[in-house]
């Protein structure tokens, strides 16, 4: 055995030269070698399969880098500094087959582009002429393949798709075995930063757990090690979704051009020269990427610097998810809109209302269902209380046992097994991604009533309402204090505030509270009432100066946007208000809203209403001329 270390690497790393008796040094004039890394790869028959992939891939900055010309074979022949871990022939057959297939598909797509494009299509760039650079062979003719080239695309779309496939090979395989820095496998445990920005561990003569060969090829531009297998690619969450057929339905939705956008950014691109059509040809094109669904979810799952927990349904679970969630988005054929406060009704109604065809309702339902599921799949461990986000065990334990979890869109997922393991995650083995953890769902366990339908307690004074027969339009905002609070009345009101709705003259009092964002689901609706005498200033006296004892009663009903009683419901009559305390009264224990009001097209707002009323007869029989309302409580019915 030869017991020498790489002098250049020692100087680069700022450490003293060390010795080890594990490696046989190959090609060793003064420990720097007399060949480049590429020459060492090419001359080694045991690395021919790796060499083939290096020659067939370009040094692409990203999947849009169509102007890339240099092959990775050429790159590793340049006077730069690299460490390469090259898998030996026969140790990565499945991986090689996968990425060879992608390159063959890319070649077929480029042929398709040439067949539809009028201007001459540039071929896949070859290595520039350079006597010092290795010859880059022409791409081999595509072998017979089961891959079907999609029909009807433009030349640009074919080329984009080809570049995406080639970049998969570049990012997931080629760059996954190369580092821009020099590392010694004989040093202690080291974190290795690869060209694709992924991190690997070098320890005990192993690279990410794969044995490193006994020979080290010191080269003029770095070091070459052989590897017993392909280094597994550390997929981030998005890459996990994109790489598995199990998630193909979800991936198709996320990459649909309707939601996934790529926009050319001329100001950041490098201009070249005008072509024969007077159009600028850019030497380096920069694009901006946006995704309507993921951006709205606030989940940058392509970002290696963030950590997420993701609840991802497989294809079969996705179908279950759609079946469960889509019922929330049952749209009606007609929606009144353009609310007018003065008249207390929608101006656009009847023939002028918003109308949907069956196809439009289905489309809206599908769009909003998909977005609701996807936007609520992600959790951010940084908000987990008392959890070290660098500790996998702590993160997983929190996810399994927390009473509730908030998604990146602030939707709360409640633990239906309070105090125990959340049924959402029980028995699922999380998959480690480079930027978090994925819980794959083979069955969709999410109950919309425990997640997508929230519970709200809204103070009446903060709810938009219209009133008739009321002294003050919208009621009065009353604040209780030491001077006006009646100590004889028990109970508390939030912030010591409530809405006071006093009757104007001999009129029927009607208060219509808007119920925003109601979905097609079952709800429990309650109202918090206070006796008017909670405020000493609202105690009424008769002509003799004696206190008028009130026994108020009121009615409620649910109205659709057409101002008719909501289908399937009835008015609740003569509800009494307790005169000794603040009380919460259940108005509807289990009421179903037949149509959804969420996700209407932009510019259209519609809503049902809760109508609270007190007739003239009720005012007389109850000796009452006002109602004091604390809040409206709406919550999902949970089985």
C-alpha positions as CSV (number, residue, x, y, z in Angstrom):
1,X,0.0,0.0,0.0
2,X,1.1,3.6,-0.7
3,X,0.6,5.9,2.3
4,X,0.5,9.4,0.9
5,X,-2.0,12.1,0.9
6,X,-3.0,14.7,-1.6
7,X,-0.8,17.8,-1.0
8,X,-3.0,20.1,-3.0
9,X,-6.1,19.0,-1.0
10,X,-4.3,19.5,2.3
11,X,-3.3,23.0,1.4
12,X,-6.8,23.8,0.1
13,X,-8.4,22.5,3.3
14,X,-5.8,24.2,5.5
15,X,-4.8,21.0,7.3
16,X,-1.6,19.1,7.6
17,X,-0.9,16.1,5.4
18,X,-2.1,12.9,6.9
19,X,-1.5,9.2,6.2
20,X,-3.7,6.2,5.8
21,X,-3.0,2.7,4.5
22,X,-6.3,2.1,2.9
23,X,-5.9,3.5,-0.6
24,X,-3.7,2.5,-3.5
25,X,-2.6,5.7,-5.2
26,X,-2.9,5.5,-9.0
27,X,-1.2,7.9,-11.5
28,X,1.0,9.7,-8.9
29,X,3.7,12.1,-10.1
30,X,4.2,14.3,-7.0
31,X,0.7,13.2,-5.9
32,X,-1.0,15.5,-8.4
33,X,-1.3,13.0,-11.2
34,X,-0.5,13.6,-14.8
35,X,-4.1,13.2,-16.2
36,X,-7.3,15.0,-15.7
37,X,-10.3,13.4,-13.9
38,X,-12.0,12.8,-17.2
39,X,-8.9,11.1,-18.7
40,X,-8.8,8.8,-15.7
41,X,-12.5,8.0,-16.1
42,X,-12.2,7.4,-19.8
43,X,-9.2,5.2,-19.5
44,X,-10.8,3.0,-16.8
45,X,-13.0,0.3,-18.4
46,X,-14.8,-0.2,-15.2
47,X,-16.2,3.3,-15.4
48,X,-17.4,3.2,-19.0
49,X,-21.1,3.4,-18.0
50,X,-20.5,6.5,-15.9
51,X,-18.4,8.0,-18.7
52,X,-21.2,7.4,-21.2
53,X,-23.6,9.5,-19.1
54,X,-21.0,12.3,-18.6
55,X,-20.6,12.5,-22.4
56,X,-24.4,12.7,-23.0
57,X,-25.2,15.4,-20.5
58,X,-24.5,19.2,-20.7
59,X,-23.5,21.5,-17.9
60,X,-26.9,23.0,-17.5
61,X,-27.5,25.7,-14.9
62,X,-31.2,24.9,-14.8
63,X,-33.8,23.2,-16.9
64,X,-34.1,26.3,-19.1
65,X,-30.4,26.4,-20.0
66,X,-30.8,25.6,-23.7
67,X,-27.6,27.4,-24.6
68,X,-25.4,25.1,-22.6
69,X,-22.8,23.7,-24.8
70,X,-20.2,22.0,-22.6
71,X,-20.6,18.3,-21.7
72,X,-19.7,17.1,-18.2
73,X,-16.9,15.0,-19.8
74,X,-15.4,18.3,-21.0
75,X,-15.9,20.0,-17.7
76,X,-14.0,17.3,-15.8
77,X,-11.1,17.8,-18.3
78,X,-10.7,21.5,-17.4
79,X,-8.1,22.9,-15.0
80,X,-10.5,23.4,-12.2
81,X,-10.9,21.6,-8.8
82,X,-13.2,18.7,-8.3
83,X,-13.8,15.5,-6.3
84,X,-15.7,12.8,-8.2
85,X,-17.2,9.6,-6.8
86,X,-17.8,7.4,-9.8
87,X,-20.0,4.3,-9.6
88,X,-18.5,1.2,-11.0
89,X,-20.0,-0.7,-13.9
90,X,-22.6,-3.2,-12.8
91,X,-23.3,-1.5,-9.5
92,X,-26.0,0.9,-10.6
93,X,-27.9,-0.9,-13.4
94,X,-31.4,0.3,-12.4
95,X,-30.3,3.8,-12.0
96,X,-28.4,3.8,-15.3
97,X,-31.4,2.4,-17.1
98,X,-33.7,5.1,-15.6
99,X,-31.4,8.0,-16.7
100,X,-30.5,6.5,-20.0
101,X,-34.2,6.3,-20.8
102,X,-34.7,9.9,-19.9
103,X,-31.9,10.9,-22.3
104,X,-33.4,8.8,-25.0
105,X,-36.7,10.5,-24.5
106,X,-35.1,13.9,-24.6
107,X,-33.5,12.9,-28.0
108,X,-36.9,11.9,-29.4
109,X,-38.4,15.2,-28.2
110,X,-35.7,17.1,-30.0
111,X,-36.4,15.2,-33.2
112,X,-40.1,16.1,-32.8
113,X,-39.2,19.7,-32.4
114,X,-37.2,19.7,-35.6
115,X,-40.2,18.2,-37.4
116,X,-42.5,21.0,-36.5
117,X,-40.3,24.0,-36.5
118,X,-39.8,26.2,-39.6
119,X,-36.6,28.0,-38.6
120,X,-33.6,25.7,-38.2
121,X,-33.6,24.1,-34.8
122,X,-30.2,24.0,-33.1
123,X,-29.0,20.5,-32.4
124,X,-28.0,19.6,-28.9
125,X,-24.8,21.6,-28.5
126,X,-21.5,19.7,-28.8
127,X,-18.3,20.4,-26.9
128,X,-16.5,23.4,-28.5
129,X,-13.4,22.6,-30.5
130,X,-10.6,22.4,-28.0
131,X,-7.5,20.2,-28.5
132,X,-7.3,19.7,-24.8
133,X,-11.0,18.7,-24.3
134,X,-12.3,15.2,-24.8
135,X,-14.3,14.6,-27.9
136,X,-18.0,14.5,-27.2
137,X,-19.6,11.9,-29.3
138,X,-22.9,12.6,-31.2
139,X,-25.9,11.6,-29.2
140,X,-26.7,8.0,-30.1
141,X,-29.8,7.3,-32.1
142,X,-32.7,6.7,-29.8
143,X,-33.3,3.0,-29.1
144,X,-36.8,1.6,-29.5
145,X,-38.8,2.8,-26.5
146,X,-42.3,2.5,-25.0
147,X,-42.2,6.3,-24.6
148,X,-44.8,8.1,-26.7
149,X,-43.9,11.6,-27.8
150,X,-46.9,13.8,-27.0
151,X,-48.6,15.1,-30.1
152,X,-49.6,18.7,-31.0
153,X,-46.9,20.6,-29.1
154,X,-45.0,23.5,-30.5
155,X,-41.3,23.2,-31.2
156,X,-40.5,25.3,-28.1
157,X,-42.6,23.0,-25.9
158,X,-40.9,20.0,-27.3
159,X,-37.5,21.5,-26.6
160,X,-38.6,22.6,-23.1
161,X,-39.7,19.1,-22.3
162,X,-36.5,17.6,-23.6
163,X,-34.4,20.0,-21.5
164,X,-36.4,19.1,-18.4
165,X,-35.7,15.4,-18.9
166,X,-32.0,16.0,-19.5
167,X,-31.8,18.3,-16.5
168,X,-33.3,15.5,-14.4
169,X,-30.3,13.4,-15.3
170,X,-27.9,16.3,-14.7
171,X,-29.3,17.2,-11.3
172,X,-30.3,13.8,-9.9
173,X,-27.3,11.8,-11.1
174,X,-24.3,13.5,-12.6
175,X,-24.1,16.5,-10.2
176,X,-24.9,14.1,-7.4
177,X,-21.5,12.5,-7.8
178,X,-19.4,15.6,-8.2
179,X,-18.2,18.3,-5.8
180,X,-16.5,21.6,-6.7
181,X,-14.3,21.1,-3.6
182,X,-11.6,18.5,-2.8
183,X,-12.3,16.0,-0.1
184,X,-10.2,13.1,1.3
185,X,-12.0,9.9,2.1
186,X,-9.4,9.1,4.7
187,X,-10.2,12.2,6.8
188,X,-12.8,12.0,9.6
189,X,-16.5,12.4,9.0
190,X,-17.1,15.2,6.6
191,X,-20.2,16.9,5.2
192,X,-19.9,17.1,1.4
193,X,-21.6,19.8,-0.6
194,X,-22.3,18.4,-4.1
195,X,-22.7,20.3,-7.3
196,X,-26.5,20.0,-7.1
197,X,-26.4,21.7,-3.7
198,X,-27.3,18.5,-1.9
199,X,-25.4,17.4,1.2
200,X,-23.8,14.0,1.6
201,X,-21.7,12.4,4.4
202,X,-18.2,11.1,3.8
203,X,-17.1,8.8,6.7
204,X,-15.2,5.6,7.3
205,X,-14.3,5.2,3.6
206,X,-17.9,5.3,2.7
207,X,-19.9,7.9,0.7
208,X,-23.4,8.2,2.0
209,X,-23.1,4.6,3.2
210,X,-21.7,3.3,-0.1
211,X,-18.2,1.7,0.0
212,X,-15.5,3.6,-1.7
213,X,-13.1,1.6,-3.9
214,X,-9.5,1.0,-2.7
215,X,-7.9,3.0,-5.5
216,X,-7.7,6.8,-5.5
217,X,-6.9,8.5,-8.7
218,X,-5.2,11.8,-8.0
219,X,-5.5,14.0,-11.0
220,X,-4.3,17.4,-12.3
221,X,-7.7,18.9,-11.4
222,X,-8.7,17.0,-8.3
223,X,-9.4,13.5,-7.1
224,X,-11.4,10.5,-8.4
225,X,-12.8,7.8,-6.3
226,X,-14.8,4.7,-7.4
227,X,-18.0,3.9,-5.7
228,X,-19.9,0.6,-5.2
229,X,-23.2,1.9,-6.5
230,X,-24.9,5.2,-7.4
231,X,-25.2,7.8,-4.7
232,X,-29.0,8.0,-3.8
233,X,-30.4,11.4,-4.8
234,X,-31.7,13.3,-1.7
235,X,-35.1,14.3,-3.1
236,X,-36.7,17.4,-1.7
237,X,-40.5,17.3,-1.2
238,X,-41.3,18.5,-4.7
239,X,-38.8,16.2,-6.2
240,X,-40.3,13.3,-4.3
241,X,-43.7,14.1,-5.8
242,X,-42.3,14.5,-9.3
243,X,-40.3,11.3,-9.2
244,X,-42.9,8.8,-8.1
245,X,-45.8,7.4,-10.2
246,X,-47.6,7.1,-6.9
247,X,-48.1,10.9,-6.9
248,X,-48.6,11.4,-10.7
249,X,-52.1,12.8,-10.2
250,X,-50.9,15.4,-7.8
251,X,-47.8,16.2,-9.9
252,X,-50.0,16.7,-13.0
253,X,-52.1,19.2,-11.1
254,X,-49.1,21.1,-9.8
255,X,-47.5,21.3,-13.2
256,X,-50.6,22.2,-15.2
257,X,-49.8,25.3,-17.3
258,X,-52.9,26.8,-15.9
259,X,-51.3,27.1,-12.5
260,X,-47.6,26.6,-13.2
261,X,-46.1,29.6,-15.0
262,X,-42.7,30.3,-16.5
263,X,-42.1,33.9,-17.6
264,X,-39.1,35.2,-19.5
265,X,-37.3,38.0,-17.7
266,X,-35.6,40.2,-20.4
267,X,-34.1,42.6,-18.0
268,X,-32.1,39.9,-16.2
269,X,-31.1,38.1,-19.4
270,X,-28.0,38.6,-21.5
271,X,-28.6,39.9,-25.0
272,X,-26.7,38.6,-28.0
273,X,-27.4,39.7,-31.5
274,X,-30.5,40.3,-33.7
275,X,-31.5,37.4,-35.9
276,X,-32.7,37.6,-39.5
277,X,-36.2,38.5,-38.3
278,X,-35.0,41.5,-36.3
279,X,-35.6,39.6,-33.0
280,X,-33.1,39.7,-30.1
281,X,-31.4,36.4,-29.5
282,X,-30.4,36.1,-25.9
283,X,-27.1,34.4,-24.9
284,X,-28.4,33.7,-21.4
285,X,-32.1,33.6,-20.8
286,X,-33.5,34.1,-17.3
287,X,-37.0,33.0,-16.3
288,X,-39.3,33.7,-13.4
289,X,-41.3,30.8,-12.0
290,X,-44.6,31.0,-10.2
291,X,-47.1,28.3,-9.1
292,X,-50.6,29.6,-8.2
293,X,-51.3,26.7,-5.8
294,X,-48.0,26.3,-4.1
295,X,-47.5,30.1,-3.8
296,X,-50.9,30.4,-2.2
297,X,-50.0,27.6,0.1
298,X,-46.9,29.4,1.3
299,X,-45.0,26.2,0.9
300,X,-41.6,26.6,-0.9
301,X,-41.1,22.9,-1.2
302,X,-38.5,23.2,-3.8
303,X,-36.4,25.3,-1.4
304,X,-33.5,23.3,0.2
305,X,-33.2,25.9,3.0
306,X,-36.7,25.4,4.4
307,X,-38.2,22.5,6.4
308,X,-41.7,21.2,6.0
309,X,-43.9,18.3,7.0
310,X,-46.1,17.3,4.2
311,X,-49.2,15.1,4.2
312,X,-49.2,13.8,0.6
313,X,-52.0,11.6,-0.9
314,X,-51.1,8.9,-3.4
315,X,-53.1,8.5,-6.5
316,X,-55.7,6.2,-4.9
317,X,-55.9,8.5,-1.8
318,X,-56.3,11.5,-4.1
319,X,-59.5,10.1,-5.5
320,X,-60.8,9.6,-1.9
321,X,-59.7,13.1,-1.1
322,X,-61.6,14.6,-4.0
323,X,-64.7,12.6,-3.1
324,X,-64.6,13.9,0.5
325,X,-63.7,17.5,-0.2
326,X,-65.6,18.1,-3.4
327,X,-69.0,18.0,-1.6
328,X,-67.9,21.2,0.3
329,X,-67.8,22.9,-3.1
330,X,-71.3,22.1,-4.4
331,X,-72.2,25.2,-6.4
332,X,-75.7,26.4,-7.2
333,X,-76.9,27.4,-10.6
334,X,-77.6,31.0,-9.5
335,X,-76.0,33.5,-7.2
336,X,-77.3,37.0,-6.4
337,X,-74.5,39.6,-5.9
338,X,-73.7,43.3,-5.6
339,X,-75.1,44.0,-2.1
340,X,-76.7,47.3,-1.5
341,X,-76.6,48.5,2.1
342,X,-79.3,51.1,1.7
343,X,-81.9,48.8,0.3
344,X,-80.7,45.7,2.2
345,X,-80.6,43.4,-0.8
346,X,-78.5,42.3,-3.8
347,X,-78.9,44.5,-6.8
348,X,-78.0,41.8,-9.2
349,X,-80.7,39.2,-8.8
350,X,-83.3,37.3,-10.8
351,X,-82.4,37.6,-14.5
352,X,-79.3,39.6,-13.7
353,X,-77.9,37.1,-11.1
354,X,-74.7,35.2,-11.8
355,X,-75.6,31.9,-13.5
356,X,-73.6,28.8,-14.0
357,X,-74.0,25.9,-16.5
358,X,-73.5,22.3,-15.2
359,X,-70.1,22.3,-16.9
360,X,-69.1,25.5,-15.2
361,X,-70.2,24.3,-11.8
362,X,-68.2,21.1,-12.3
363,X,-65.1,23.1,-13.3
364,X,-65.3,25.4,-10.3
365,X,-65.9,22.5,-8.0
366,X,-62.8,20.6,-9.4
367,X,-60.6,23.7,-9.3
368,X,-61.5,24.7,-5.7
369,X,-61.4,21.1,-4.5
370,X,-57.8,20.6,-5.8
371,X,-56.6,23.8,-4.3
372,X,-58.2,23.2,-0.9
373,X,-56.5,19.8,-0.7
374,X,-53.1,20.9,-1.9
375,X,-52.9,24.2,0.0
376,X,-53.5,22.4,3.2
377,X,-51.0,19.6,2.9
378,X,-48.0,21.4,4.4
379,X,-46.9,22.3,8.0
380,X,-43.9,24.4,9.1
381,X,-42.0,22.9,12.1
382,X,-40.6,26.3,12.9
383,X,-43.9,27.1,14.6
384,X,-44.0,23.9,16.6
385,X,-43.8,24.9,20.2
386,X,-40.6,23.7,22.0
387,X,-39.4,21.7,19.0
388,X,-35.8,21.7,17.8
389,X,-36.2,21.7,14.0
390,X,-32.9,20.0,13.6
391,X,-34.1,17.0,15.6
392,X,-36.1,14.6,13.4
393,X,-37.5,12.7,16.4
394,X,-38.8,15.8,18.0
395,X,-40.6,16.9,14.8
396,X,-42.2,13.6,14.2
397,X,-43.3,13.2,17.8
398,X,-44.9,16.6,17.8
399,X,-46.7,15.9,14.5
400,X,-48.1,12.6,15.9
401,X,-49.3,13.8,19.2
402,X,-50.2,17.5,19.0
403,X,-53.7,18.5,19.9
404,X,-53.9,20.4,16.6
405,X,-51.6,21.4,13.8
406,X,-51.7,24.6,11.7
407,X,-51.0,24.4,8.0
408,X,-49.0,27.0,6.1
409,X,-52.3,28.6,5.2
410,X,-53.4,28.7,8.9
411,X,-56.0,25.9,8.5
412,X,-56.2,24.0,11.8
413,X,-56.1,20.2,11.7
414,X,-57.5,18.9,15.0
415,X,-56.5,15.7,16.6
416,X,-59.7,13.6,16.7
417,X,-57.9,11.3,19.2
418,X,-57.2,14.1,21.7
419,X,-54.4,13.1,24.1
420,X,-53.2,10.2,21.8
421,X,-51.7,9.7,18.4
422,X,-53.4,11.7,15.7
423,X,-55.3,9.3,13.4
424,X,-54.2,11.3,10.5
425,X,-50.6,10.1,10.9
426,X,-50.9,6.9,13.0
427,X,-49.0,4.0,11.5
428,X,-47.5,5.9,8.6
429,X,-43.7,5.8,8.3
430,X,-42.6,9.3,7.3
431,X,-40.2,9.6,4.3
432,X,-37.2,11.8,4.9
433,X,-36.7,14.5,2.2
434,X,-33.8,16.9,1.9
435,X,-36.1,19.7,3.2
436,X,-38.5,17.9,5.5
437,X,-40.6,14.9,6.0
438,X,-43.4,13.3,3.9
439,X,-46.3,11.3,5.3
440,X,-47.6,9.4,2.3
441,X,-51.4,8.7,2.5
442,X,-52.6,5.5,0.9
443,X,-56.1,6.4,2.2
444,X,-57.3,9.9,2.7
445,X,-57.9,10.2,6.4
446,X,-58.6,13.9,6.6
447,X,-62.1,14.7,7.9
448,X,-63.2,18.1,6.4
449,X,-65.2,18.8,9.6
450,X,-61.9,18.6,11.6
451,X,-59.9,20.7,9.2
452,X,-61.4,22.6,6.3
453,X,-64.5,23.9,8.1
454,X,-63.4,26.2,10.9
455,X,-65.2,27.2,14.0
456,X,-65.8,31.0,14.3
457,X,-66.9,33.2,17.2
458,X,-67.5,36.6,15.9
459,X,-68.7,39.6,17.9
460,X,-71.9,41.0,16.5
461,X,-70.4,44.5,16.4
462,X,-67.7,43.1,14.0
463,X,-70.2,41.4,11.7
464,X,-71.5,43.1,8.6
465,X,-75.3,43.4,8.9
466,X,-78.2,45.4,7.6
467,X,-81.1,46.5,9.9
468,X,-84.6,47.7,9.5
469,X,-86.7,49.2,12.3
470,X,-83.6,50.0,14.2
471,X,-82.7,53.5,15.6
472,X,-79.1,53.1,14.4
473,X,-78.3,51.4,11.1
474,X,-76.2,48.4,12.0
475,X,-76.8,48.8,15.7
476,X,-74.7,50.5,18.4
477,X,-71.3,49.3,19.7
478,X,-71.6,49.3,23.5
479,X,-68.7,49.1,25.8
480,X,-69.3,48.1,29.4
481,X,-67.4,49.8,32.2
482,X,-67.5,50.4,35.9
483,X,-70.1,53.1,35.6
484,X,-72.6,51.3,33.4
485,X,-72.2,47.6,34.2
486,X,-75.0,46.1,36.2
487,X,-73.5,43.7,38.8
488,X,-76.8,41.9,39.1
489,X,-76.2,40.2,35.7
490,X,-73.9,37.3,35.7
491,X,-71.6,36.2,32.9
492,X,-69.1,38.1,30.7
493,X,-69.0,39.4,27.2
494,X,-65.8,39.4,25.1
495,X,-63.9,42.6,25.5
496,X,-66.9,43.9,27.5
497,X,-68.6,44.8,24.2
498,X,-71.8,43.9,22.5
499,X,-74.2,45.1,19.8
500,X,-77.3,47.0,20.9
501,X,-80.2,47.1,18.5
502,X,-82.9,49.4,19.7
503,X,-86.3,49.5,18.0
504,X,-87.3,52.7,16.1
505,X,-90.9,53.6,17.0
506,X,-93.5,51.0,16.4
507,X,-91.6,48.9,13.9
508,X,-90.6,45.3,13.5
509,X,-86.9,45.0,14.3
510,X,-84.9,43.0,11.7
511,X,-81.1,42.4,11.8
512,X,-79.6,40.4,8.9
513,X,-76.0,39.2,9.7
514,X,-73.9,38.2,6.7
515,X,-72.5,34.7,7.0
516,X,-69.3,34.8,4.8
517,X,-67.4,31.8,3.4
518,X,-70.1,29.3,4.1
519,X,-69.4,25.9,2.4
520,X,-71.9,23.2,1.4
521,X,-71.7,21.5,4.8
522,X,-73.4,20.9,8.1
523,X,-73.1,23.5,10.8
524,X,-74.1,24.2,14.4
525,X,-75.2,27.9,14.8
526,X,-75.5,29.6,18.2
527,X,-76.0,33.2,19.4
528,X,-74.8,34.8,22.6
529,X,-77.4,37.1,24.1
530,X,-77.3,39.5,27.1
531,X,-80.3,41.0,28.9
532,X,-80.6,44.6,28.1
533,X,-80.4,45.4,31.8
534,X,-76.7,44.4,31.7
535,X,-76.2,48.1,31.0
536,X,-77.7,50.2,33.7
537,X,-78.3,52.9,31.1
538,X,-80.7,50.6,29.3
539,X,-82.9,49.8,32.2
540,X,-86.3,51.3,31.2
541,X,-88.7,52.9,33.8
542,X,-92.4,53.2,33.6
543,X,-94.3,56.5,34.2
544,X,-94.1,55.9,37.9
545,X,-90.4,55.5,37.8
546,X,-90.6,51.7,38.4
547,X,-88.3,49.3,36.5
548,X,-90.0,47.7,33.5
549,X,-89.4,44.0,33.7
550,X,-88.5,42.7,30.3
551,X,-89.2,39.2,28.9
552,X,-87.8,39.6,25.4
553,X,-88.5,37.1,22.7
554,X,-87.2,37.0,19.1
555,X,-87.2,34.9,16.0
556,X,-84.4,33.7,13.7
557,X,-84.2,32.2,10.3
558,X,-81.6,31.4,7.7
559,X,-81.8,33.2,4.4
560,X,-80.2,32.3,1.1
561,X,-78.7,35.0,-1.2
562,X,-82.2,35.2,-2.8
563,X,-83.5,36.4,0.7
564,X,-85.8,33.4,0.9
565,X,-85.7,30.9,3.7
566,X,-82.7,28.6,3.2
567,X,-83.8,25.3,1.6
568,X,-84.4,22.6,4.2
569,X,-84.6,25.0,7.1
570,X,-87.4,26.6,9.2
571,X,-87.6,29.7,11.3
572,X,-87.1,29.3,15.0
573,X,-89.8,31.2,16.9
574,X,-90.1,32.9,20.2
575,X,-86.6,32.4,21.6
576,X,-86.4,33.8,25.1
577,X,-83.5,35.8,26.5
578,X,-82.4,35.0,30.1
579,X,-82.7,38.2,32.2
580,X,-80.2,37.1,34.9
581,X,-77.1,36.2,32.9
582,X,-75.3,36.3,29.6
583,X,-76.3,33.1,27.8
584,X,-75.4,31.2,24.6
585,X,-78.5,29.8,22.8
586,X,-78.2,27.1,20.2
587,X,-80.3,28.2,17.2
588,X,-79.6,25.3,14.9
589,X,-78.0,22.1,16.2
590,X,-77.4,20.6,12.8
591,X,-78.2,22.6,9.7
592,X,-77.1,21.9,6.2
593,X,-76.2,24.6,3.7
594,X,-77.0,23.1,0.3
595,X,-74.8,25.4,-1.8
596,X,-71.2,26.7,-1.4
597,X,-70.3,30.4,-1.4
598,X,-66.5,30.0,-1.4
599,X,-64.4,30.4,-4.5
600,X,-66.8,32.3,-6.8
601,X,-65.2,34.0,-9.8
602,X,-63.3,37.2,-9.1
603,X,-65.5,40.2,-8.7
604,X,-68.5,38.2,-7.4
605,X,-69.5,38.1,-3.8
606,X,-72.5,36.4,-2.4
607,X,-73.6,35.1,1.0
608,X,-76.4,33.6,3.0
609,X,-77.6,35.5,6.1
610,X,-78.8,34.9,9.7
611,X,-81.9,37.0,10.3
612,X,-82.8,38.0,13.9
613,X,-86.1,39.7,14.3
614,X,-88.5,40.9,16.9
615,X,-92.1,41.6,15.8
616,X,-94.3,44.3,17.2
617,X,-96.3,41.7,19.0
618,X,-93.2,40.3,20.7
619,X,-92.2,43.8,21.7
620,X,-95.5,44.3,23.4
621,X,-95.8,40.9,25.1
622,X,-92.2,41.1,26.3
623,X,-92.2,44.8,27.3
624,X,-89.0,45.0,25.3
625,X,-87.7,47.5,22.7
626,X,-84.2,46.3,22.1
627,X,-81.9,43.2,21.7
628,X,-78.4,43.0,23.1
629,X,-76.2,40.5,21.1
630,X,-72.7,39.4,22.1
631,X,-71.6,37.2,19.3
632,X,-72.6,34.6,16.6
633,X,-70.9,31.2,16.9
634,X,-70.6,28.9,13.8
635,X,-69.0,25.5,14.0
636,X,-68.9,22.4,11.9
637,X,-71.0,19.4,12.9
638,X,-68.5,16.6,13.7
639,X,-69.7,13.0,13.9
